Amino acid sequence: QVQLVESGGGLVQPGGSLRLSCAASGSFYSINAMGWYRQAPGKQRELVAAITSGGSTNYADSVKGRFTISRDNAKNTVYLQMNSLKSEDTAVYYCNAQVRRTTYRNDNYWGQGTQVTVSS
């Protein structure tokens, strides 16, 4: 069993900031990579940002310069700092982790999702 617990979502005004957190727990060797995805109503789920265990990052073009992904490997936790939020950032945000279960098996896990609403 591997669980991803998300927190930090909520309602914020345009131009405001939120910080999302996702903590992984359970039985695994290590986490290869973690990322944040989002899905707005009527839209396909998209990658927002991702980070590998080595610290490499990538971002969707729509959030570059506004969002920052970071990690704390000791706590098995990934963060997403969201600044200068826009109404189009409104979505359910999902945490994803690629977890190394054994020396030869990797599995992907998803959090339950947290709602982010940007509105005045």
Beta strands, then each sheet from edge to edge (+ up, - down):
strand 1: 2-7
strand 2: 10-12
strand 3: 18-26
strand 4: 30-39
strand 5: 46-52
strand 6: 57-59
strand 7: 67-72
strand 8: 77-82
strand 9: 91-100
strand 10: 106-110
strand 11: 114-118
sheet 1: 1+ 3- 8+ 7-
sheet 2: 2+ 11+ 9- 4+ 5- 6+
sheet 3: 2+ 11+ 9- 10+
end
